[in-house]
Amino acid sequence: MRKIILAMHMSLDGFVAGQNGEMDWIVYNKDAADDAHTLHESTDTAIYGRVTYEMMKNYWQPALETMTEDDVDYPHTQWVNEATKIVVSTTLESSDWKNTHIIKSNIETAFKQMKQESGKDMWLLGSPTLTRTMMQLNLIDEYRINISPIILGSGKPFFLTIKESINLRLIDTKLFEGGAVGLRYVPITS
């Protein structure tokens, strides 16, 4: 069965973006990039909410033409442009980014079906609103949360609307250059 693996950056006080959506505080360097790139071998699908999808499309689609092998994110540029991209949106009608599929409704049914299909695991990148929905639907099989060494004080909170507890088991930790800490958890199933 395919898994859904979440990758999220967060401040120490639980924010995923600043008050105006800024993310320049995230500790992201070669060390963190290399760790993220380890998912390329085991995943073939990127999952996004609409806002994150549009941000990623605007960055990664043209990067395929401009980025060189010397760039820290060159491997991700190659991967994401070839990967299947699933975007969950009630407003997006179509996209010209290769291999994009849009889910407009029945999120739980759609992802449960995808998990049963053949293929590699699926990578949920950022997308805090979609992530919270998928958490409450018990669709996430692994949480990879990188905590940057900053207290923002305000911004877009990650856990804002979580109504039911989710018990997790820590399976790995990593200290990145620059002081970020990577935490990997899996849900504890009864």
C-alpha positions in Angstrom: 0.0 0.0 0.0 1.3 3.5 -0.9 1.9 5.9 2.0 1.3 9.7 2.2 4.4 11.4 3.6 4.0 14.9 4.9 7.0 17.3 4.7 6.4 20.6 6.5 8.6 23.5 7.8 7.5 25.1 11.1 8.7 27.7 13.6 9.4 26.6 17.2 6.1 28.2 18.2 4.1 26.3 15.6 3.7 28.7 12.6 4.2 27.5 9.0 4.3 31.1 7.5 4.6 34.6 8.8 1.6 36.9 9.1 1.8 37.8 5.4 2.7 34.4 4.2 6.5 35.0 4.3 8.7 31.9 4.6 12.2 33.6 4.5 12.8 32.4 8.1 12.9 28.7 7.2 16.3 27.2 7.6 16.8 25.6 4.2 20.3 24.8 3.0 22.2 22.0 1.3 21.9 19.8 4.4 18.1 20.2 4.6 17.8 19.9 0.8 19.8 16.7 0.7 17.5 15.2 3.4 14.4 16.2 1.5 15.8 14.8 -1.7 16.0 11.3 -0.1 12.2 11.1 -0.8 12.8 11.2 -4.6 13.6 7.5 -4.8 10.6 6.4 -2.8 7.9 8.8 -4.1 6.4 9.5 -7.5 3.6 11.9 -6.6 3.4 15.4 -5.1 0.3 16.5 -3.3 -0.6 20.2 -2.9 -3.4 22.5 -1.9 -4.2 25.1 -4.5 -2.2 28.0 -2.9 0.9 25.9 -2.5 0.5 24.3 -5.9 0.4 27.7 -7.6 3.4 28.9 -5.7 5.3 25.6 -6.6 4.2 25.7 -10.2 5.4 29.3 -10.6 8.8 28.4 -9.2 9.5 24.8 -10.3 8.1 24.7 -13.8 10.4 27.5 -15.2 13.3 26.3 -13.0 13.6 23.3 -15.3 14.9 25.6 -18.0 17.1 27.8 -15.8 18.5 25.6 -13.0 21.9 23.8 -13.5 23.3 20.6 -12.0 25.3 22.8 -9.6 22.1 24.2 -7.9 21.2 22.6 -4.6 17.7 22.0 -5.7 18.5 20.6 -9.2 17.4 17.0 -8.2 14.1 18.3 -7.0 13.5 20.3 -10.1 14.0 17.1 -12.2 11.8 15.1 -9.8 8.8 17.5 -9.4 8.5 18.3 -13.1 8.2 14.5 -13.9 6.2 13.5 -10.9 2.4 13.2 -10.9 1.0 16.3 -9.2 -2.3 16.1 -7.3 -3.8 19.4 -6.4 -6.9 19.6 -4.1 -9.0 22.6 -5.1 -12.6 23.6 -5.5 -11.6 26.6 -7.7 -8.7 25.5 -10.0 -10.2 24.3 -13.3 -7.1 23.2 -15.2 -3.3 23.5 -15.3 -0.6 23.4 -17.9 2.0 21.9 -15.6 2.8 18.4 -16.8 1.1 15.4 -15.0 -1.3 17.6 -12.9 -4.6 16.1 -11.7 -7.2 18.1 -9.8 -9.4 16.7 -7.0 -12.4 18.9 -6.4 -14.4 16.8 -3.9 -14.4 13.5 -1.9 -10.9 13.9 -0.7 -11.0 11.0 1.6 -12.3 8.5 -1.0 -9.9 9.8 -3.7 -6.8 9.4 -1.5 -7.8 6.1 0.0 -8.2 4.8 -3.6 -4.8 6.2 -4.6 -3.2 4.6 -1.6 -4.4 1.2 -3.0 -3.1 1.8 -6.5 0.4 0.6 -7.6 3.2 3.1 -7.5 5.6 4.7 -5.1 4.6 6.7 -2.0 3.0 10.2 -2.2 4.7 13.3 -0.9 2.5 16.0 0.7 4.5 19.2 0.5 3.5 22.1 2.8 -0.1 23.0 2.1 -1.1 23.6 5.7 -4.9 23.8 5.1 -5.0 20.6 3.1 -2.6 18.9 5.6 -5.0 19.7 8.5 -7.9 18.2 6.6 -5.8 15.1 5.8 -4.7 14.8 9.4 -8.3 14.7 10.6 -9.1 12.1 7.9 -6.2 9.9 9.1 -4.7 9.9 5.7 -1.1 10.8 6.6 1.2 7.9 7.2 4.4 9.8 8.1 5.1 13.2 9.4 8.4 14.9 8.5 8.4 18.3 10.3 11.5 20.5 10.2 11.5 23.0 13.0 13.5 26.2 12.3 15.2 27.8 15.3 12.9 30.9 15.4 9.9 32.0 17.5 7.7 34.0 15.1 5.2 35.2 17.7 2.4 35.4 15.0 1.7 34.0 11.6 -0.2 31.1 10.1 -0.5 28.4 12.8 -0.1 24.8 11.7 -2.4 23.1 14.3 -5.1 25.7 14.4 -8.2 23.6 13.5 -7.1 20.1 14.7 -10.0 18.9 16.8 -9.0 15.3 17.7 -5.7 14.1 19.1 -3.4 12.1 16.9 -0.9 9.9 18.8 2.5 9.7 17.1 5.6 7.6 17.5 9.0 9.3 16.9 11.1 7.3 14.4 14.0 9.6 13.6 15.5 13.0 14.4 18.1 15.0 12.6 20.0 18.2 13.4 20.6 20.3 10.3 23.2 22.9 9.7 21.8 26.2 10.8 20.1 24.7 13.8 16.9 23.3 12.3 15.7 20.0 13.8 14.0 17.3 11.6 11.5 15.2 13.3 9.9 12.1 11.8 6.8 10.5 13.3 4.3 7.8 12.3 0.8 7.6 13.7 0.2 5.0 16.4 -2.6 2.8 15.3 -4.6 0.8 17.8 
